[in-house]
Structures are given as structure tokens and as C-alpha cells.
């Protein structure tokens, strides 16, 4: 089991991956834009892209990972907490178990 800072770093890396993947999928699924000064033929028979499903999927993944990051940040010791206090709390939890 990794320490909390490593878990936090892994969660932040996962969030960055998800954001990059979401942007990539949005770019891939975006309809082509037409420019008035450039004459190109755009294939009107392109298959429909499930962009709404992708948007919901990535929104759920990003929201869940952001929530995990918040939980990990909240679990970190505060600045007022000293090493002795942290050891005492850990010992107290161990005794209660």
C-alpha cells in the first residue's frame, strides 16, 4: 500500500490522463467545420458519433477522480499537526482496534 502522497500523485496523474483523453475524443468526434473561402467537399454521410455518451462517460470519470483527489487531500495531516501528535493519534487508533 502506498503512502497518501503517492496515492494523491497517482490520482492527479489519472485526472490529467482523463482530461487529455476527453479532449482527444472531443476533437475526434467533432463535426468538420466549413470555411467560406475554401471549397472542399464534406462527406455528409458520415456515421453519427456517440458524443453524448462520451461526454457523460468522461464527465463521470473526471468527477469521480476529482472527488478522490479531494478525499486524499482532506486525509493529509494539517500544518498544525506535529509528528508527535500524529504518532499519538495513530497509537490511539491502534489501541481502540
C-alpha positions in Angstrom: 0.0 0.0 0.0 1.4 3.4 -1.0 1.5 6.4 1.3 -1.1 9.2 0.9 1.2 11.5 -1.1 1.9 8.7 -3.6 -1.9 8.0 -3.8 -2.5 11.7 -4.3 0.1 11.9 -7.1 -1.4 8.9 -8.8 -4.9 10.4 -8.6 -3.7 13.7 -10.0 -1.9 11.8 -12.8 -5.1 9.8 -13.5 -7.1 13.1 -13.6 -4.7 14.6 -16.1 -4.9 11.5 -18.3 -8.7 11.6 -18.2 -8.8 15.2 -19.2 -6.4 14.7 -22.1 -8.3 11.7 -23.3 -11.6 13.6 -23.0 -10.2 16.5 -25.1 -8.8 14.0 -27.7 -12.2 12.2 -28.0 -14.0 15.5 -28.4 -11.6 16.6 -31.1 -12.0 13.2 -32.8 -15.8 13.3 -32.7 -16.2 17.0 -33.6 -18.0 17.6 -36.8 -15.9 19.2 -39.6 -16.1 22.9 -39.9 -16.6 24.6 -43.2 -14.8 27.8 -44.2 -16.4 30.1 -46.7 -13.2 30.9 -48.6 -12.1 27.2 -49.0 -14.1 24.9 -51.3 -14.0 21.4 -50.0 -16.4 18.5 -50.3 -17.5 17.3 -46.9 -18.9 13.8 -46.7 -22.5 14.3 -45.5 -23.0 10.6 -45.0 -20.6 10.3 -42.0 -21.9 7.9 -39.3 -23.3 9.5 -36.2 -20.8 9.8 -33.3 -21.9 9.0 -29.8 -20.5 12.2 -28.4 -23.2 12.5 -25.8 -22.2 9.0 -24.4 -18.6 10.0 -24.4 -19.3 13.3 -22.7 -21.3 11.5 -19.9 -18.6 8.9 -19.5 -15.7 11.3 -19.2 -17.7 13.7 -17.0 -18.4 10.8 -14.6 -14.8 9.7 -14.6 -13.4 13.2 -14.1 -15.9 14.0 -11.4 -15.1 10.7 -9.5 -11.4 11.2 -9.8 -11.6 14.8 -8.6 -13.7 13.6 -5.6 -10.9 11.1 -4.9 -8.3 13.8 -5.0 -10.4 15.9 -2.6 -10.7 13.0 -0.2 -7.0 12.3 -0.3 -6.2 16.0 0.3 -8.5 16.0 3.3 -6.8 12.9 4.7 -3.4 14.6 4.8 -2.3 16.0 8.2 -2.8 19.6 8.8 0.0 22.1 9.3 -0.7 22.4 13.0 -0.3 18.7 13.4 3.2 17.7 14.7 4.9 14.3 14.3 4.2 13.6 18.0 0.5 14.3 17.7 0.3 12.1 14.5 2.1 9.2 16.3 -0.2 9.6 19.3 -3.3 9.5 17.1 -2.1 6.5 15.3 -1.3 4.7 18.6 -4.7 5.7 19.9 -6.5 4.3 16.8 -4.4 1.1 17.2 -5.4 0.7 20.9 -9.1 1.1 20.0 -8.9 -1.6 17.4 
